[in-house]
């Protein structure tokens, strides 16, 4: 979806920022571990959000042998205009062998902390929640000491789907709020701000022992005050961990960057969130939902 300046003005977004600051420049992915992991993923027919979403941290994370597995295929049934994950109608049946392949890969990498996410699967009655649960169970059976964080879709507000995931006892239940309410009709078509907040609140109500987590992007056209208001909402929802990072346009098909936030502004957002009552806020230009995820969880117990 290529947008002209006229389009941006019509939907209430500022013109695009053009020059990427120095603090957002990253190295081209390389290194033996990076290429080993790439071969392992392809050999097991697995997808990673690191590749599908064109994450800027892929080189660093893969070199350290950490990755976020993306289950339930590579086609998303929603059309979020900030996201590079391919969109469309998934073909064929659910791959019920996928959880075991994820466990095989995690064991082959000798992982101690695994993040599992998925595309949106609104075509499935359970939203894919059963595969999430089976993946958690397969990982625990194969690597008993491994912590498993799940980054789940909203399951269209289904408590039954959420309960299916929580019964499998993930180490962290993550669902990204992504942006401010005003920008949902533009950036998150098919999703609802209040529905996402409710999912996080219901997770705490169903199983208070499982920490909750959410993530935000800065730079889509929101104001600093709007970001602060979302942090206050997440604090009232008793979310334990929040990540905040700079939105970077994956390609010319997605929404342009409205502006680049400085490292000092990200530091202030961290202070705002933690003053509001969020236990840990990871905030920085290159922060992503799964970036240093194991360290974020460790900080909750400090």
C-alpha positions, 0 to 999 in steps of 0.5 A, a space after each residue: 500500500 503505497 501512500 502519497 503525501 495527500 493520502 497521509 494528510 487525508 488519514 491524519 498522519 504527518 508526512 514521512 520522515 526521510 533520513 534514518 538517524 545514526 543510532 538506527 543503523 545496523 550491521 548486515 547479518 553475518 557470522 557462522 551462527 547466523 548461517 547455521 541457524 538459517 540452514 536449521 530453520 529451512 531444513 525443518 520447514 520452520 518460519 521465524 518472525 525475525 525474517 518475515 517481519 524483517 527485524 533489524 536485530 536479526 543479525 545480532 540475535 541469530 549470531 547469539 543463537 536466539 530466534 522467535 519461531 512463527 507457527 501456523 504458516 506464513 500467511 496472515 489473515 489480517 492486513 496491518 499496514 505496518 507489517 511485512 508478514 505476507 497476507 492472504 488466505 492460508 491454504 491447506 490444513 493446520 500442520 499438527 507436526 509443527 510443534 515437534 519441529 519447533 522443539 527439535 529446532 530449539 533442542 538443536 540450538 540448545 535454547 534456554 528461552 524460546 519465543 513462539 508467535 504466529 500469524 493471525 489465523 482468523 480462518 480457524 475456529 480456535 484462532 490457532 490456540 491449540 497449536 500454541 498449547 501443543 508447541 508449549 507442551 512439546 518444548 517442555 517435554 523436549 527441554 524441561 528447563 526451557 522457558 517459553 514465552 508466547 506472543 499471541 494474536 487476539 483470538 478475536 476476543 475468545 476467552 476459550 482460546 486464551 484459556 487453551 494457551 494458559 492451561 499449557 502454562 507459558 512462562 510469559 503471555 505476550 500480546 502487543 498493543 502495537 499503537 495508540 487507539 487513534 491509529 488502529 483504523 489505519 495501522 491495525 485493520 481488523 483489530 480493536 484496542 479495547 479487545 487487546 487490553 481485555 485479553 491482557 486483563 483476562 490473562 491476569 484474571 485467569 492465571 495471575 501467576 503467568 506474567 503478561 507483556 505487551 509492546 508498542 511502536 513509536 513513529 507511526 504518527 502518534 504524539 508522545 502524550 498518546 503513547 503515555 496514555 497507552 502506557 497508563 492503560 497497560 499499567 491499569 491492566 497490570 501488564 508486567 513488561 512493556 517493550 517500546 521501539 522505533 517503527 521502521 518501514 519494512 518496504 514501500 508497501 507499508 506505512 511510512 515513518 512519521 518521525 524518528 524518536 531520539 534515544 532520550 525520548 525512549 528513555 523518558 518513555 521508560 520512565 513514564 511507563 515505570 512511574 505509571 506502575 509497569 514493573 519493567 519497560 524496555 525502551 529504545 530505538 531498536 527494541 522489539 517485542 522479543 529482543 533480549 526477552 530472557 533478560 526482561 523476564 529475569 528482571 521481574 525477579 530482581 
